[in-house]
């Protein structure tokens, strides 16, 4: 049997582990593999181990899909039909949003120089075919664990994201009786990214984060928690007395600044864009008085509704 095939034992273990390891926010793996059968096998295998899995069979398609929705890890075949895996790697490292994604190279070539080429680029691992599927799963698991420890900050703004944000929300429910959360959603960022590119869109997100921090200084809450719940979605955990002030300060800074994120030649056309396609900020306050939040999940659901 080919080592890259899933054995009956592996399938049985996958089914048994699926229920116990499945979590609400699955880690997402992106597979770039032009062997359709192998790609399907890997997709099925990692799905049964409670990962979210997407795939592409060509390098250019993979780059675009990964930029559209950043995964937690990429399994990247070196030999592809259009551009090779090394070029895919270089392109992903050229964008701020994808430059820190851990990438594991897959290849049929065993020569040392091929391995060194991948590792010199910065790949976290290099696996030759045929490989043991169980070993690959463990390498993926270990890589994601290492990545979790170092990727608690948004790569664009440097603000905390993911687990630290969840921990802050959980602390509110356990330790605080009266709290307020200001939410700031950046509308139209996807359309802006399509029009002007990822680098320019990242610059917008970074600029907005700086203006939120400046607004926090204006109302005397610069030491309060600010973090990400999405790539361009922010929260500030503050108190009842100053949440309304912070909202007004953010609006005063952000609303007039929006037009200046567009090139001078396009600013006269902003109002011609459909409302959902032009940049705007949507700011709200959520408080402990708004609902009886009895769990972290209920609080997160309330926040997600504000960001929809």
C-alpha positions, 0 to 999 in steps of 0.5 A: 500500500502507498504510504500516502494512502489512508489505512482502515486503521487511520479511518477508524481513528479519524472517526473516533477522534473527530467528535472529541477534537472538533472545536468551534473555530477549526484550524484551516489548512490549505493544500496546493497539490496538482495530483487530484487524487492525492489532494482529495485524499489529504482533504478527506483525511484532515477533515476527519481530524477536525480541520477545515480544508481548502485546496487548489491544483495550480499555483496561481489559483492557490495564491489568489484563494489564500490571499482572499481567505488566509489559512493557518497553514499551507501544504505546498507541492513544489512541482505544479503545472503553472508556477512551482511551489517556490514561486508560490511561496515567494508571492505569499511572502510578498504580502503582509497578510500572508507573510507569516503563514507556516508552509510545509513543502511536499515533493517527490525529490529527495536530493539534499539541494531541493530540501535546502532550497525550500528551507532556505526560503523559510519553509517550516518543514519539508516532506518527501513523497511517499510519506506516512500520513500519520507522520504528516498529521503530527507535523501539521499539528506540531507546526500549528501549535508552534504557530499559535504561540507566536501568532497572537498579534495581527500581522498588519496592526500588531494588535492582539487577536485570536486567543488573547481576545477570547481570554479578555472577553472571558475575563469580563464575564468572570470578573466584571459586573459592568462593562462596555465593548466598543466595536469598529467595523470597516465596511467596504474593505473587500471592494477596496482591496479588489480595486487597489490591492492588498498592500494598500488595503493593509495600509488602511487597516493600519491607519485606522488602528492608529486613529482608534488608539489616538481616540483612546488617548483623547478620552483617557483610556489609552491603557484599555484593551484594544484587539481584533476579532477580524482582519479589519474588525476591532474591539475596545473594552472600556467602561460605561462612562467613556464608551460614548465619548470614545465612539464620538472621538473615533467618528470624529477622526475616522469619518472625515479621513475615509476619503483620503484613503482613496487616490486623489484621482478617484475621490470624486467618484467615491459617492458613486459606489454602492454603499456596501462597496465604499469604505465606511466605519460602523461603530457600536457599543455593547454593554453588560446591561444589553443582555444576560450574557451567561457564556463566552459563546453568547457574548461572541455571538452578540459581537458577531452580529454587530460585525455582520 
